[in-house]
C-alpha cells in the first residue's frame, strides 16, 4: 500500500516537473524571439546606422533658442578660469 502511494507520488512529481520544464522552455524561446525581432526592427529602422567620424560630436535634439539654462541660486558660484602659462 505504501509502495504504491510512493510510486504514484513519484510519478506525479516526475510528470509535473517534466511539464514545467517543457512549458518554461517554450515561454523563454518565445520571449527570446520577440526580443530578437524587436532588436532587429530597431536596428533596421536606422537607430544604430548613423556613421560618424571618430571624435565628431552629434547632438540629437538641440536646446530651444532663447532659453537659458535653469540653475538654482544655491548651486554654487561661477568661477572664471583663465589659462596660466608656466615659466620655464
TIMI-2910 file (N, C-alpha, C, CB; in pm, 1 decimal, decimal comma, always signed):
<rs>
+----------+----------+----------+----------+----------+----------+----------+----------+----------+----------+----------+----------+------+
!      n_x !      n_y !      n_z !     ca_x !     ca_y !     ca_z !      c_x !      c_y !      c_z !     cb_x !     cb_y !     cb_z ! resn !
+----------+----------+----------+----------+----------+----------+----------+----------+----------+----------+----------+----------+------+
!    +82,9 !   -119,5 !     +0,0 !     +0,0 !     +0,0 !     +0,0 !    +87,3 !   +125,7 !     +0,0 !    -94,3 !     -0,1 !   +121,5 !  Unk !
!   +185,8 !   +129,6 !    +87,8 !   +274,1 !   +246,2 !    +96,6 !   +359,9 !   +257,0 !    -28,9 !   +363,7 !   +237,7 !   +222,2 !  Unk !
!   +402,3 !   +143,3 !    -80,7 !   +486,9 !   +144,7 !   -200,9 !   +408,2 !   +197,8 !   -320,3 !   +541,2 !     +2,9 !   -231,5 !  Unk !
!   +284,0 !   +161,2 !   -335,0 !   +201,5 !   +213,2 !   -443,6 !   +180,3 !   +363,6 !   -429,2 !    +66,4 !   +141,1 !   -447,3 !  Unk !
!   +156,0 !   +408,5 !   -307,7 !   +138,6 !   +551,9 !   -283,4 !   +265,4 !   +629,3 !   -320,9 !   +102,4 !   +577,3 !   -135,6 !  Unk !
!   +380,8 !   +578,7 !   -278,0 !   +507,5 !   +645,4 !   -310,7 !   +534,3 !   +642,6 !   -460,9 !   +623,9 !   +579,1 !   -235,5 !  Unk !
!   +502,7 !   +532,6 !   -525,0 !   +521,6 !   +521,5 !   -669,4 !   +432,1 !   +620,9 !   -744,0 !   +492,2 !   +377,8 !   -716,3 !  Unk !
!   +308,9 !   +634,5 !   -699,5 !   +216,2 !   +730,6 !   -761,6 !   +264,5 !   +873,7 !   -738,2 !    +72,7 !   +712,6 !   -705,3 !  Unk !
!   +308,1 !   +904,2 !   -617,1 !   +358,7 !  +1039,8 !   -587,1 !   +481,9 !  +1071,8 !   -670,9 !   +392,7 !  +1053,4 !   -436,9 !  Unk !
!   +572,8 !   +975,5 !   -681,1 !   +693,3 !   +996,1 !   -761,3 !   +657,4 !  +1016,2 !   -907,6 !   +789,4 !   +877,5 !   -746,1 !  Unk !
!   +563,5 !   +940,0 !   -958,7 !   +521,2 !   +953,3 !  -1098,5 !   +458,9 !  +1090,0 !  -1123,8 !   +421,4 !   +842,4 !  -1135,2 !  Unk !
!   +373,8 !  +1133,9 !  -1032,3 !   +310,3 !  +1265,8 !  -1046,8 !   +415,2 !  +1376,2 !  -1041,1 !   +203,7 !  +1287,7 !   -936,8 !  Unk !
!   +508,0 !  +1365,3 !   -948,1 !   +614,5 !  +1465,2 !   -937,3 !   +698,0 !  +1468,8 !  -1064,4 !   +704,0 !  +1435,7 !   -816,1 !  Unk !
!   +733,2 !  +1352,6 !  -1117,8 !   +812,5 !  +1345,3 !  -1240,0 !   +737,3 !  +1407,0 !  -1357,6 !   +849,1 !  +1199,9 !  -1271,2 !  Unk !
!   +609,6 !  +1376,8 !  -1371,5 !   +529,9 !  +1432,0 !  -1481,6 !   +515,0 !  +1583,8 !  -1469,9 !   +391,7 !  +1366,2 !  -1484,7 !  Unk !
!   +488,2 !  +1630,6 !  -1349,3 !   +471,7 !  +1774,7 !  -1330,3 !   +602,9 !  +1848,4 !  -1357,7 !   +422,6 !  +1804,8 !  -1187,3 !  Unk !
!   +714,4 !  +1796,1 !  -1308,1 !   +843,0 !  +1862,9 !  -1332,0 !   +878,8 !  +1861,9 !  -1480,2 !   +954,6 !  +1795,2 !  -1250,8 !  Unk !
!   +846,9 !  +1753,0 !  -1551,8 !   +872,9 !  +1747,0 !  -1695,7 !   +787,3 !  +1849,4 !  -1770,1 !   +845,5 !  +1605,2 !  -1749,8 !  Unk !
!   +660,5 !  +1859,8 !  -1733,2 !   +572,0 !  +1956,6 !  -1798,5 !   +617,2 !  +2100,4 !  -1772,1 !   +427,8 !  +1937,4 !  -1750,3 !  Unk !
!   +658,0 !  +2128,2 !  -1651,0 !   +705,3 !  +2263,0 !  -1617,8 !   +830,4 !  +2295,8 !  -1698,0 !   +733,8 !  +2275,5 !  -1466,4 !  Unk !
!   +922,1 !  +2201,2 !  -1709,7 !  +1044,2 !  +2224,3 !  -1785,9 !  +1012,1 !  +2253,2 !  -1932,6 !  +1137,8 !  +2103,2 !  -1774,7 !  Unk !
!   +920,4 !  +2176,2 !  -1990,5 !   +882,0 !  +2196,2 !  -2130,8 !   +812,1 !  +2330,9 !  -2148,9 !   +789,9 !  +2081,6 !  -2178,8 !  Unk !
!   +718,7 !  +2361,9 !  -2060,4 !   +645,7 !  +2488,2 !  -2072,7 !   +738,9 !  +2608,9 !  -2055,5 !   +532,5 !  +2494,0 !  -1969,1 !  Unk !
!   +830,5 !  +2601,9 !  -1959,8 !   +923,3 !  +2713,7 !  -1940,4 !  +1015,7 !  +2732,1 !  -2059,8 !  +1005,9 !  +2692,3 !  -1814,5 !  Unk !
!  +1059,1 !  +2622,7 !  -2119,5 !  +1145,8 !  +2636,2 !  -2236,9 !  +1070,8 !  +2701,8 !  -2352,4 !  +1199,9 !  +2498,6 !  -2280,2 !  Unk !
!   +942,6 !  +2666,8 !  -2369,8 !   +862,0 !  +2728,7 !  -2475,3 !   +843,3 !  +2877,9 !  -2447,5 !   +724,6 !  +2658,6 !  -2486,8 !  Unk !
!   +814,0 !  +2912,3 !  -2324,3 !   +792,8 !  +3052,4 !  -2288,6 !   +920,8 !  +3133,5 !  -2310,2 !   +746,1 !  +3064,1 !  -2142,0 !  Unk !
!  +1034,9 !  +3078,7 !  -2268,5 !  +1160,5 !  +3151,6 !  -2284,8 !  +1199,7 !  +3164,6 !  -2431,8 !  +1272,0 !  +3082,0 !  -2207,4 !  Unk !
!  +1174,5 !  +3062,3 !  -2512,6 !  +1204,4 !  +3072,5 !  -2655,8 !  +1120,4 !  +3181,3 !  -2721,5 !  +1179,9 !  +2937,9 !  -2725,6 !  Unk !
!   +992,3 !  +3186,9 !  -2686,3 !   +904,6 !  +3290,6 !  -2743,3 !   +950,9 !  +3429,7 !  -2702,3 !   +758,8 !  +3268,7 !  -2698,9 !  Unk !
!   +988,1 !  +3444,7 !  -2577,4 !  +1036,0 !  +3575,1 !  -2530,3 !  +1165,5 !  +3612,6 !  -2600,5 !  +1056,8 !  +3573,8 !  -2377,5 !  Unk !
!  +1252,8 !  +3517,1 !  -2620,9 !  +1378,9 !  +3544,0 !  -2688,1 !  +1354,6 !  +3585,0 !  -2833,4 !  +1470,4 !  +3420,9 !  -2681,7 !  Unk !
!  +1265,5 !  +3516,5 !  -2902,6 !  +1233,8 !  +3552,1 !  -3041,0 !  +1170,9 !  +3690,4 !  -3048,6 !  +1139,8 !  +3448,1 !  -3103,1 !  Unk !
!  +1083,1 !  +3721,8 !  -2953,2 !  +1017,8 !  +3852,4 !  -2952,6 !  +1120,4 !  +3963,5 !  -2933,0 !   +910,7 !  +3858,8 !  -2842,5 !  Unk !
!  +1213,5 !  +3944,5 !  -2840,3 !  +1316,0 !  +4046,2 !  -2817,8 !  +1411,2 !  +4056,2 !  -2936,2 !  +1394,2 !  +4015,3 !  -2690,5 !  Unk !
!  +1443,2 !  +3944,0 !  -2999,4 !  +1529,8 !  +3947,1 !  -3117,0 !  +1462,1 !  +4023,2 !  -3230,7 !  +1565,4 !  +3803,9 !  -3162,0 !  Unk !
!  +1332,9 !  +4000,3 !  -3250,3 !  +1260,0 !  +4073,9 !  -3354,0 !  +1253,9 !  +4222,5 !  -3321,6 !  +1118,2 !  +4018,0 !  -3369,9 !  Unk !
!  +1232,3 !  +4254,8 !  -3196,4 !  +1226,6 !  +4395,0 !  -3155,8 !  +1362,2 !  +4463,2 !  -3179,8 !  +1185,9 !  +4406,4 !  -3006,7 !  Unk !
!  +1470,4 !  +4392,5 !  -3149,4 !  +1604,2 !  +4446,8 !  -3171,1 !  +1630,0 !  +4465,8 !  -3319,5 !  +1710,8 !  +4355,0 !  -3110,0 !  Unk !
!  +1591,6 !  +4365,7 !  -3402,8 !  +1613,9 !  +4375,7 !  -3546,3 !  +1533,0 !  +4489,7 !  -3607,2 !  +1578,5 !  +4244,3 !  -3614,4 !  Unk !
!  +1410,7 !  +4510,3 !  -3560,8 !  +1328,5 !  +4618,5 !  -3612,9 !  +1389,9 !  +4753,6 !  -3578,5 !  +1185,9 !  +4609,2 !  -3557,8 !  Unk !
!  +1440,4 !  +4766,2 !  -3458,4 !  +1505,2 !  +4890,8 !  -3418,8 !  +1632,9 !  +4913,6 !  -3496,0 !  +1534,2 !  +4890,6 !  -3270,4 !  Unk !
!  +1706,7 !  +4806,9 !  -3523,2 !  +1832,9 !  +4818,6 !  -3594,8 !  +1809,3 !  +4854,6 !  -3740,2 !  +1912,2 !  +4688,9 !  -3584,9 !  Unk !
!  +1708,3 !  +4794,5 !  -3801,7 !  +1681,1 !  +4821,7 !  -3942,6 !  +1613,1 !  +4956,8 !  -3961,3 !  +1594,4 !  +4711,2 !  -4002,0 !  Unk !
!  +1555,2 !  +5011,4 !  -3855,4 !  +1488,9 !  +5142,0 !  -3866,4 !  +1589,4 !  +5255,5 !  -3869,2 !  +1391,7 !  +5162,3 !  -3750,9 !  Unk !
!  +1716,5 !  +5226,2 !  -3847,3 !  +1818,5 !  +5329,3 !  -3858,0 !  +1864,7 !  +5385,5 !  -3725,6 !  +1768,4 !  +5439,0 !  -3941,3 !  Unk !
!  +1825,3 !  +5325,7 !  -3616,6 !  +1867,4 !  +5377,6 !  -3487,7 !  +2017,3 !  +5362,4 !  -3468,5 !  +1793,0 !  +5307,4 !  -3375,7 !  Unk !
!  +2074,0 !  +5253,9 !  -3520,1 !  +2214,8 !  +5225,6 !  -3496,3 !  +2298,4 !  +5242,5 !  -3622,4 !  +2231,2 !  +5085,4 !  -3442,3 !  Unk !
!  +2244,8 !  +5300,4 !  -3729,3 !  +2315,9 !  +5305,2 !  -3855,1 !  +2375,3 !  +5441,7 !  -3885,4 !  +2224,9 !  +5265,1 !  -3965,1 !  Unk !
!  +2384,8 !  +5528,4 !  -3790,2 !  +2444,3 !  +5658,5 !  -3815,6 !  +2595,3 !  +5643,0 !  -3816,2 !  +2399,1 !  +5763,0 !  -3709,9 !  Unk !
!  +2656,1 !  +5684,4 !  -3926,5 !  +2800,8 !  +5674,2 !  -3940,4 !  +2860,5 !  +5810,7 !  -3910,4 !  +2841,4 !  +5624,6 !  -4083,1 !  Unk !
!  +2946,6 !  +5815,5 !  -3811,0 !  +3009,9 !  +5940,1 !  -3772,6 !  +3160,4 !  +5920,2 !  -3773,8 !  +2960,7 !  +5987,6 !  -3633,4 !  Unk !
!  +3230,8 !  +6027,6 !  -3799,6 !  +3375,8 !  +6021,7 !  -3791,3 !  +3416,0 !  +6014,1 !  -3645,5 !  +3441,0 !  +6143,6 !  -3860,2 !  Unk !
!  +3533,0 !  +5958,0 !  -3622,9 !  +3582,0 !  +5946,9 !  -3486,2 !  +3610,2 !  +6086,3 !  -3431,5 !  +3709,1 !  +5858,3 !  -3479,7 !  Unk !
!  +3560,1 !  +6114,5 !  -3312,9 !  +3580,2 !  +6243,5 !  -3249,3 !  +3472,2 !  +6345,3 !  -3283,0 !  +3713,0 !  +6297,7 !  -3288,1 !  Unk !
!  +3380,2 !  +6311,4 !  -3370,8 !  +3273,7 !  +6402,9 !  -3409,7 !  +3165,4 !  +6405,3 !  -3301,9 !  +3213,8 !  +6362,1 !  -3546,3 !  Unk !
!  +3114,6 !  +6524,4 !  -3273,2 !  +3011,3 !  +6539,6 !  -3171,3 !  +2876,9 !  +6554,6 !  -3241,9 !  +3040,3 !  +6662,5 !  -3078,1 !  Unk !
!  +2777,2 !  +6482,6 !  -3191,2 !  +2644,2 !  +6485,9 !  -3250,7 !  +2542,3 !  +6511,8 !  -3141,7 !  +2612,7 !  +6354,1 !  -3325,3 !  Unk !
!  +2457,9 !  +6614,3 !  -3163,2 !  +2351,3 !  +6645,7 !  -3067,4 !  +2220,1 !  +6610,2 !  -3134,7 !  +2354,2 !  +6797,8 !  -3022,6 !  Unk !
!  +2145,0 !  +6518,7 !  -3072,7 !  +2022,9 !  +6470,7 !  -3136,9 !  +1908,5 !  +6571,4 !  -3129,1 !  +1979,9 !  +6340,7 !  -3073,9 !  Unk !
!  +1898,7 !  +6645,3 !  -3020,1 !  +1792,8 !  +6744,2 !  -3008,7 !  +1851,7 !  +6871,5 !  -2946,8 !  +1673,6 !  +6689,5 !  -2923,1 !  Unk !
!  +1871,3 !  +6973,1 !  -3028,1 !  +1930,9 !  +7095,8 !  -2974,5 !  +1834,6 !  +7167,6 !  -2879,8 !  +1971,5 !  +7189,6 !  -3089,1 !  Unk !
!  +1891,6 !  +7245,1 !  -2790,1 !  +1810,3 !  +7321,7 !  -2695,8 !  +1736,3 !  +7432,5 !  -2771,6 !  +1898,8 !  +7381,9 !  -2581,9 !  Unk !
!  +1616,2 !  +7464,5 !  -2729,6 !  +1542,3 !  +7572,4 !  -2795,4 !  +1616,0 !  +7705,4 !  -2781,5 !  +1400,7 !  +7584,1 !  -2736,5 !  Unk !
!  +1611,2 !  +7783,9 !  -2888,0 !  +1680,7 !  +7913,4 !  -2886,1 !  +1610,6 !  +8009,2 !  -2791,2 !  +1687,7 !  +7974,4 !  -3028,0 !  Unk !
!  +1688,8 !  +8092,1 !  -2725,7 !  +1633,7 !  +8192,0 !  -2636,0 !  +1604,3 !  +8139,7 !  -2497,1 !  +1510,0 !  +8247,8 !  -2694,1 !  Unk !
!  +1631,7 !  +8014,9 !  -2474,2 !  +1604,3 !  +7958,9 !  -2342,6 !  +1737,3 !  +7941,0 !  -2268,8 !  +1527,2 !  +7823,1 !  -2354,0 !  Unk !
!  +1747,6 !  +8006,2 !  -2152,9 !  +1869,5 !  +7997,7 !  -2073,9 !  +1869,2 !  +7870,4 !  -1991,2 !  +1884,2 !  +8120,7 !  -1983,4 !  Unk !
!  +1987,8 !  +7837,2 !  -1939,0 !  +1996,8 !  +7721,7 !  -1850,2 !  +1924,4 !  +7753,0 !  -1720,0 !  +2144,8 !  +7683,3 !  -1823,1 !  Unk !
!  +1863,3 !  +7653,9 !  -1665,7 !  +1792,8 !  +7671,8 !  -1539,8 !  +1881,7 !  +7616,1 !  -1429,1 !  +1652,3 !  +7601,4 !  -1541,8 !  Unk !
!  +1935,5 !  +7707,4 !  -1348,2 !  +2022,7 !  +7668,9 !  -1238,1 !  +1970,8 !  +7737,5 !  -1113,3 !  +2172,4 !  +7706,7 !  -1266,2 !  Unk !
!  +1960,0 !  +7661,1 !  -1007,3 !  +1911,7 !  +7719,5 !   -882,8 !  +2017,7 !  +7811,2 !   -822,5 !  +1873,0 !  +7609,1 !   -782,8 !  Unk !
!  +1972,7 !  +7904,5 !   -741,9 !  +2062,5 !  +8004,6 !   -684,7 !  +2166,5 !  +7944,0 !   -590,8 !  +1982,4 !  +8108,8 !   -610,6 !  Unk !
!  +2132,1 !  +7836,2 !   -522,4 !  +2224,4 !  +7779,3 !   -424,7 !  +2313,1 !  +7668,7 !   -483,3 !  +2146,5 !  +7724,8 !   -307,6 !  Unk !
!  +2326,1 !  +7661,6 !   -614,7 !  +2406,7 !  +7558,3 !   -678,1 !  +2556,4 !  +7584,8 !   -666,0 !  +2369,0 !  +7546,2 !   -823,2 !  Unk !
!  +2596,7 !  +7701,4 !   -630,9 !  +2738,9 !  +7734,8 !   -622,0 !  +2764,4 !  +7865,5 !   -692,0 !  +2826,2 !  +7623,7 !   -682,5 !  Unk !
!  +2889,1 !  +7900,7 !   -700,0 !  +2921,9 !  +8027,0 !   -765,2 !  +3000,1 !  +8000,3 !   -892,3 !  +3001,9 !  +8118,7 !   -670,9 !  Unk !
!  +2993,8 !  +8093,8 !   -982,8 !  +3062,9 !  +8081,9 !  -1110,3 !  +3207,5 !  +8124,0 !  -1092,3 !  +2994,0 !  +8167,0 !  -1219,4 !  Unk !
!  +3298,6 !  +8042,8 !  -1140,9 !  +3440,3 !  +8075,4 !  -1134,3 !  +3491,8 !  +8082,5 !  -1276,7 !  +3520,1 !  +7970,5 !  -1049,7 !  Unk !
!  +3547,0 !  +8199,1 !  -1312,1 !  +3600,9 !  +8218,8 !  -1445,9 !  +3746,8 !  +8175,0 !  -1444,0 !  +3586,5 !  +8368,0 !  -1492,5 !  Unk !
!  +3777,7 !  +8070,0 !  -1516,9 !  +3913,5 !  +8019,5 !  -1522,9 !  +3988,8 !  +8085,5 !  -1636,1 !  +3914,2 !  +7868,1 !  -1539,5 !  Unk !
!  +4114,3 !  +8108,5 !  -1615,2 !  +4197,9 !  +8161,1 !  -1723,4 !  +4323,2 !  +8077,5 !  -1731,8 !  +4232,9 !  +8311,1 !  -1701,2 !  Unk !
!  +4377,3 !  +8068,5 !  -1849,8 !  +4493,9 !  +7986,6 !  -1872,3 !  +4618,2 !  +8059,3 !  -1823,9 !  +4506,6 !  +7949,9 !  -2019,9 !  Unk !
!  +4699,6 !  +7991,4 !  -1747,1 !  +4822,5 !  +8049,6 !  -1696,2 !  +4938,7 !  +7971,6 !  -1756,1 !  +4826,7 !  +8047,5 !  -1539,6 !  Unk !
!  +5031,0 !  +8044,5 !  -1822,6 !  +5148,3 !  +7979,2 !  -1880,5 !  +5254,6 !  +7963,7 !  -1772,5 !  +5203,8 !  +8060,3 !  -2001,7 !  Unk !
!  +5313,2 !  +7845,6 !  -1769,4 !  +5419,5 !  +7823,1 !  -1674,7 !  +5550,7 !  +7873,1 !  -1733,8 !  +5428,8 !  +7674,2 !  -1637,0 !  Unk !
!  +5630,5 !  +7937,5 !  -1648,0 !  +5760,4 !  +7985,4 !  -1695,6 !  +5863,4 !  +7876,0 !  -1677,7 !  +5803,7 !  +8113,9 !  -1620,8 !  Unk !
!  +5947,2 !  +7864,1 !  -1776,6 !  +6048,7 !  +7758,7 !  -1770,5 !  +6180,9 !  +7811,4 !  -1723,0 !  +6065,9 !  +7693,9 !  -1905,2 !  Unk !
+----------+----------+----------+----------+----------+----------+----------+----------+----------+----------+----------+----------+------+
</rs>
